[in-house]
């Protein structure tokens, strides 16, 4: 992205932020907004197809729809007679979908022997306004630059307000422990919550500005946004550096806030929440009344148990950088990651996806964005996640609004995450296949990265190195990997700095086991690799594609 475009975006932000921050959303207005969006979801879908696909000559969805023989009038008839989800399933069956690798630009889009060109930014919403960029570390694709539109943040605010009321967190002390730009979760959440008037008063960031070796524009942009907000009368908090090994700082704030007000709220990833709770137990602090929320990684049973041992509870969320909000925690969950599907914002259908290396298939999530403010136009785009999708009665505030569909046991079949930061898989594969063999010897088959959860519940990334490779120091291997990630772009650099502080990356000397899979072994499949000839019940479960 050019310097001119970046400057133009910030000029728009400086001009439009005042009006954005003047908005105030009441609980009644938030509920009315969500009901209205649910009622309009079919119309929003058809409008998205008409204005962001049919009217855009370069849209890659146009040739997909043409190959399927589908015209806009056909879609309207299908949605009216069969419903939106049934329409999306039929489109999926007729080739109207985008694989995860296609969406990330790692594979060409080929249907019926014809390659469909994918220009840079092919899936971005052409009608969205650009203010500033965030960047993901990616998953097993390249990192993604996502343009942030203030309208998108305004659309997020009703969820925040309803959730805080449902969880008993309205007007209690709030803090956030997340990184500055290029990671977007913190700054986006702060701006969205400013519309509710109930925003965090403290912002702890695990990374200092000097921790990033990539472009210095990101810390500068972070401080500029906060400064603009404060100049416009909204005192959003300045970021305060608290590294992962000083989780006791956040724990003391939470313990004091909960003791003074009865409740408090900390927004962070599952692993960082667990760090706070372990620090509280180590220092004899009582976190009763503390609620943790946030996304970035699954809330596993082990992490939820560790949080509960400190007296706290967890309300995880389900977000994707490209889609925005997908799920918000149910007040009466049946497992730690039970979420209400935000079906006003997205439509979700499932489709079997084979998982190499475990002889299994999972029902992958295929997502379609519905709101005009979505940063990307997504029509049956396959995420690298799967889980259980069901309708059930829970009696909570989200169900009362019409959000009756639940998504739970959410897992990834290819994503590697540590401390809430996702891995740049393409960069990591290059390091495992080229850099490490060139530096320490051996072949690409001697190196692998495996996501694991230790006895406490912390997610670790184990760098598996064959014992046949002679290395003088395991620390040298970690140092090389981190240094290479630091040179691979802003998203990778953010992951590098976070993992370096947290000690997430560790070396394990054993033979790699997923040679047919490749280099990356996600947590929830690391124990499901089935040897040849395995006829056990676990092997049968794997073949049936049941979630682990």
LUMTOR-767762 format. One record per residue (C-alpha): residue in three letters; x, y, z. Coordinates in steps of 0.25 Angstrom, whole numbers, padded with zeros to 4 digits, always signed. Example, Ala and Ser with C-alpha at 12.3 -4.5 7.8 and 13.67 -1.06 7.14 Angstrom:
<atoms>
ala+0049-0018+0031ser+0055-0004+0029
</atoms>
This chain:
<atoms>
unk+0000+0000+0000unk+0006+0014-0004unk+0010+0024+0006unk-0001+0033-0001unk-0012+0023+0002unk-0008+0022+0016unk-0007+0037+0018unk-0021+0038+0011unk-0027+0028+0020unk-0022+0035+0033unk-0027+0049+0027unk-0041+0042+0026unk-0039+0037+0040unk-0036+0051+0046unk-0048+0057+0039unk-0058+0046+0042unk-0054+0041+0056unk-0061+0053+0063unk-0075+0049+0057unk-0072+0034+0060unk-0069+0037+0074unk-0081+0046+0076unk-0090+0034+0074unk-0096+0028+0087unk-0103+0014+0086unk-0113+0011+0097unk-0116-0003+0101unk-0130-0002+0095unk-0124+0003+0082unk-0114-0008+0082unk-0124-0018+0083unk-0133-0012+0072unk-0121-0011+0063unk-0118-0026+0064unk-0133-0030+0062unk-0134-0021+0050unk-0121-0027+0044unk-0126-0041+0046unk-0139-0037+0039unk-0131-0032+0027unk-0121-0043+0026unk-0127-0049+0013unk-0128-0035+0007unk-0114-0031+0011unk-0109-0044+0005unk-0116-0041-0009unk-0111-0026-0008unk-0097-0031-0005unk-0098-0040-0018unk-0104-0028-0026unk-0095-0017-0022unk-0082-0024-0018unk-0081-0035-0028unk-0090-0033-0040unk-0087-0018-0041unk-0072-0021-0040unk-0066-0026-0053unk-0053-0031-0046unk-0060-0039-0035unk-0056-0054-0035unk-0070-0058-0031unk-0076-0053-0045unk-0069-0065-0053unk-0073-0075-0042unk-0087-0071-0042unk-0087-0071-0058unk-0081-0085-0058unk-0092-0090-0048unk-0102-0084-0058unk-0107-0075-0047unk-0113-0061-0049unk-0117-0051-0039unk-0131-0054-0041unk-0129-0068-0038unk-0122-0065-0025unk-0134-0056-0021unk-0144-0068-0024unk-0135-0078-0017unk-0134-0070-0004unk-0149-0067-0004unk-0153-0081-0006unk-0142-0089+0001unk-0136-0080+0010unk-0122-0074+0011unk-0114-0085+0017unk-0120-0095+0007unk-0117-0086-0005unk-0102-0085+0000unk-0101-0100+0001unk-0107-0102-0013unk-0097-0091-0018unk-0086-0099-0011unk-0090-0112-0018unk-0090-0105-0032unk-0075-0099-0030unk-0078-0085-0024unk-0068-0085-0012unk-0054-0081-0009unk-0044-0090-0002unk-0036-0085+0009unk-0023-0085+0000unk-0030-0078-0011unk-0035-0067-0002unk-0021-0065+0004unk-0015-0065-0010unk-0007-0078-0008unk-0014-0086-0019unk-0020-0082-0033unk-0035-0083-0034unk-0039-0094-0044unk-0053-0098-0047unk-0057-0108-0058unk-0043-0107-0064unk-0043-0092-0064unk-0034-0083-0056unk-0041-0071-0051unk-0031-0059-0049unk-0030-0053-0035unk-0025-0039-0035unk-0018-0033-0022unk-0029-0030-0013unk-0039-0037-0021unk-0048-0041-0009unk-0048-0027-0002unk-0061-0019-0001unk-0060-0009-0012unk-0070+0000-0005unk-0063+0000+0009unk-0056+0013+0013unk-0041+0011+0017unk-0036+0018+0030unk-0025+0010+0035unk-0019-0004+0032unk-0017-0016+0042unk-0009-0028+0038unk-0011-0042+0043unk+0000-0052+0044unk-0008-0061+0035unk-0011-0076+0038unk-0005-0085+0028unk-0006-0075+0017unk+0001-0061+0015unk-0002-0050+0025unk-0014-0042+0022unk-0015-0027+0021unk-0029-0023+0026unk-0034-0009+0023unk-0043-0003+0035unk-0055+0005+0033unk-0062+0012+0044unk-0075+0007+0039unk-0070-0007+0042unk-0066-0003+0056unk-0080+0004+0058unk-0086-0010+0054unk-0078-0017+0065unk-0083-0008+0076unk-0097-0014+0078unk-0091-0028+0081unk-0082-0022+0092unk-0093-0015+0099unk-0102-0027+0099unk-0091-0036+0103unk-0087-0027+0115unk-0101-0026+0119unk-0103-0041+0118unk-0090-0044+0126unk-0093-0034+0137unk-0081-0026+0132unk-0088-0012+0129unk-0081-0001+0135unk-0071-0009+0143unk-0056-0006+0142unk-0050-0011+0129unk-0036-0014+0124unk-0030-0020+0111unk-0017-0027+0110unk-0014-0028+0095unk-0004-0022+0085unk-0003-0010+0077unk-0004-0009+0062unk-0002-0016+0053unk-0010-0025+0062unk-0024-0019+0061unk-0032-0026+0072unk-0029-0015+0083unk-0030-0002+0075unk-0043-0007+0068unk-0049-0012+0081unk-0046+0001+0088unk-0052+0010+0077unk-0064+0001+0076unk-0066+0001+0091unk-0065+0016+0091unk-0078+0017+0084unk-0085+0010+0096unk-0078+0020+0105unk-0073+0008+0114unk-0059+0006+0109unk-0047+0000+0116unk-0040+0010+0125unk-0026+0002+0124unk-0019-0003+0112unk-0008-0013+0115unk+0000-0017+0103unk+0010-0029+0103unk+0019-0022+0093unk+0026-0009+0094unk+0028-0001+0082unk+0043-0004+0081unk+0040-0019+0081unk+0036-0019+0067unk+0047-0019+0056unk+0037-0016+0045unk+0032-0003+0041unk+0031+0008+0052unk+0018+0013+0045unk+0010+0004+0053unk+0013+0009+0067unk+0012+0023+0062unk-0002+0020+0056unk-0006+0014+0069unk-0002+0026+0077unk-0008+0035+0067unk-0022+0029+0067unk-0022+0030+0083unk-0018+0044+0082unk-0029+0047+0072unk-0039+0041+0081unk-0035+0048+0093unk-0035+0061+0085unk-0049+0058+0082unk-0053+0057+0096unk-0052+0042+0098unk-0041+0038+0107unk-0037+0025+0102unk-0025+0019+0110unk-0011+0020+0105unk-0004+0006+0103unk+0004+0002+0115unk+0015-0008+0113unk+0013-0021+0121unk+0021-0033+0116unk+0015-0047+0117unk+0025-0050+0128unk+0019-0039+0137unk+0005-0044+0137unk+0004-0041+0151unk+0002-0026+0148unk-0011-0029+0141unk-0014-0039+0152unk-0013-0028+0163unk-0021-0018+0155unk-0032-0029+0153unk-0032-0033+0168unk-0033-0019+0173unk-0044-0015+0163unk-0052-0027+0166unk-0050-0025+0181unk-0054-0010+0180unk-0066-0012+0170unk-0070-0026+0171unk-0067-0029+0157unk-0057-0026+0146unk-0054-0029+0132unk-0041-0032+0124unk-0041-0034+0109unk-0029-0043+0105unk-0026-0056+0098unk-0029-0070+0105unk-0014-0072+0108unk-0012-0058+0113unk-0024-0060+0122unk-0018-0073+0127unk-0005-0065+0130unk-0012-0055+0138unk-0019-0066+0146unk-0006-0074+0149unk+0001-0061+0153unk-0011-0058+0163unk-0010-0072+0169unk+0005-0070+0170unk+0004-0057+0178unk-0008-0061+0186unk-0018-0051+0179unk-0033-0054+0178unk-0039-0052+0164unk-0053-0055+0168unk-0062-0046+0160unk-0053-0045+0149unk-0058-0048+0135unk-0048-0051+0123unk-0053-0050+0109unk-0046-0049+0095unk-0042-0058+0083unk-0030-0061+0076unk-0030-0076+0080unk-0039-0087+0085unk-0043-0087+0100unk-0040-0101+0103unk-0045-0109+0115unk-0031-0108+0121unk-0030-0093+0120unk-0044-0091+0125unk-0041-0100+0137unk-0028-0092+0140unk-0036-0079+0139unk-0047-0084+0149unk-0036-0089+0159unk-0033-0074+0161unk-0048-0071+0164unk-0050-0064+0150unk-0059-0068+0138unk-0057-0067+0123unk-0066-0062+0112unk-0059-0065+0099unk-0062-0059+0086unk-0060-0064+0072unk-0055-0054+0062unk-0048-0054+0049unk-0040-0043+0043unk-0046-0043+0030unk-0060-0046+0035unk-0061-0039+0048unk-0070-0044+0059unk-0075-0058+0057unk-0079-0062+0071unk-0081-0057+0085unk-0081-0066+0097unk-0094-0072+0102unk-0098-0069+0116unk-0101-0083+0119unk-0090-0091+0111unk-0090-0106+0109unk-0075-0105+0107unk-0064-0094+0109unk-0065-0089+0094unk-0080-0089+0093unk-0084-0077+0085unk-0096-0071+0079unk-0094-0070+0064unk-0096-0055+0060unk-0105-0059+0048unk-0108-0044+0045unk-0094-0042+0041unk-0090-0056+0035unk-0097-0068+0029unk-0089-0081+0032unk-0091-0094+0025unk-0082-0107+0027unk-0075-0115+0016unk-0066-0127+0018unk-0051-0124+0017unk-0041-0135+0017unk-0030-0134+0027unk-0017-0140+0022unk-0009-0148+0031unk-0020-0153+0040unk-0029-0160+0029unk-0041-0151+0034unk-0050-0141+0029unk-0056-0130+0037unk-0068-0121+0034unk-0061-0108+0031unk-0068-0095+0033unk-0072-0087+0020unk-0075-0073+0023unk-0083-0062+0015unk-0082-0048+0020unk-0095-0040+0020unk-0093-0026+0026unk-0090-0015+0016unk-0078-0011+0025unk-0071-0024+0024unk-0056-0022+0020unk-0057-0034+0010unk-0067-0039+0001unk-0068-0054+0005unk-0078-0064-0002unk-0076-0078+0003unk-0061-0075+0007unk-0055-0087+0014unk-0049-0084+0028unk-0039-0093+0034unk-0048-0096+0046unk-0058-0106+0049unk-0068-0110+0060unk-0082-0113+0064unk-0093-0104+0059unk-0107-0106+0066unk-0120-0100+0070unk-0123-0101+0084unk-0130-0093+0095unk-0122-0086+0106unk-0130-0075+0111unk-0120-0064+0110unk-0120-0050+0104unk-0115-0054+0091unk-0126-0064+0089unk-0136-0054+0093unk-0132-0045+0081unk-0133-0057+0071unk-0119-0063+0071unk-0123-0077+0073unk-0112-0084+0066unk-0099-0088+0074unk-0085-0091+0069unk-0077-0099+0079unk-0065-0108+0080unk-0058-0098+0070unk-0045-0104+0066unk-0035-0102+0054unk-0030-0112+0045unk-0018-0105+0040unk-0016-0092+0049unk-0005-0092+0059unk-0006-0081+0070unk+0002-0077+0082unk-0002-0066+0092unk-0013-0063+0083unk-0004-0060+0072unk-0006-0068+0059unk+0005-0074+0051unk+0010-0069+0037unk+0010-0083+0031unk+0016-0079+0018unk+0028-0072+0025unk+0029-0084+0035unk+0029-0094+0024unk+0041-0087+0017unk+0048-0086+0030unk+0046-0101+0033unk+0049-0106+0019unk+0060-0096+0015unk+0066-0088+0026unk+0068-0098+0037unk+0074-0109+0028unk+0084-0099+0022unk+0088-0094+0036unk+0088-0107+0044unk+0088-0118+0034unk+0079-0130+0031unk+0067-0129+0021unk+0053-0122+0021unk+0048-0135+0026unk+0056-0134+0039unk+0048-0121+0044unk+0033-0119+0048unk+0025-0110+0056unk+0015-0116+0066unk+0004-0108+0074unk+0003-0115+0088unk-0004-0111+0101unk+0004-0114+0114unk-0001-0119+0127unk-0005-0105+0132unk-0013-0102+0119unk-0002-0093+0112unk-0001-0094+0097unk+0013-0097+0093unk+0019-0098+0079unk+0029-0110+0079unk+0039-0109+0068unk+0042-0123+0065unk+0056-0126+0061unk+0060-0140+0057unk+0071-0146+0067unk+0079-0149+0054unk+0082-0134+0053unk+0094-0130+0061unk+0091-0117+0068unk+0100-0110+0078unk+0089-0102+0085unk+0074-0103+0085unk+0074-0088+0088unk+0081-0086+0075unk+0070-0092+0067unk+0059-0084+0074unk+0068-0071+0071unk+0069-0074+0057unk+0054-0076+0055unk+0050-0064+0063unk+0060-0056+0055unk+0055-0060+0042unk+0040-0057+0046unk+0045-0043+0050unk+0049-0041+0035unk+0036-0047+0029unk+0027-0035+0030unk+0019-0028+0041unk+0010-0039+0044unk+0021-0049+0046unk+0029-0039+0054unk+0017-0037+0063unk+0017-0052+0065unk+0032-0053+0067unk+0032-0042+0078unk+0020-0048+0086unk+0026-0062+0085unk+0040-0058+0089unk+0035-0051+0102unk+0025-0062+0105unk+0035-0074+0102unk+0025-0080+0094unk+0034-0087+0084unk+0042-0099+0089unk+0050-0110+0083unk+0047-0125+0084unk+0057-0135+0079unk+0049-0146+0073unk+0045-0151+0059unk+0035-0143+0051unk+0022-0151+0049unk+0014-0144+0039unk+0022-0145+0026unk+0009-0146+0017unk+0003-0134+0024unk+0015-0125+0022unk+0021-0116+0033unk+0010-0111+0042unk+0003-0120+0052unk-0009-0113+0059unk-0012-0116+0074unk-0025-0124+0072unk-0020-0133+0062unk-0006-0136+0068unk-0011-0148+0075unk-0020-0153+0064unk-0010-0158+0054unk-0014-0172+0051unk-0003-0182+0048unk-0005-0191+0036unk-0014-0203+0039unk-0020-0196+0052unk-0034-0202+0054unk-0036-0196+0068unk-0048-0188+0072unk-0040-0176+0071unk-0036-0179+0057unk-0051-0181+0053unk-0054-0168+0060unk-0043-0161+0052unk-0048-0167+0039unk-0062-0162+0042unk-0057-0148+0044unk-0062-0146+0059unk-0056-0134+0066unk-0045-0138+0076
</atoms>
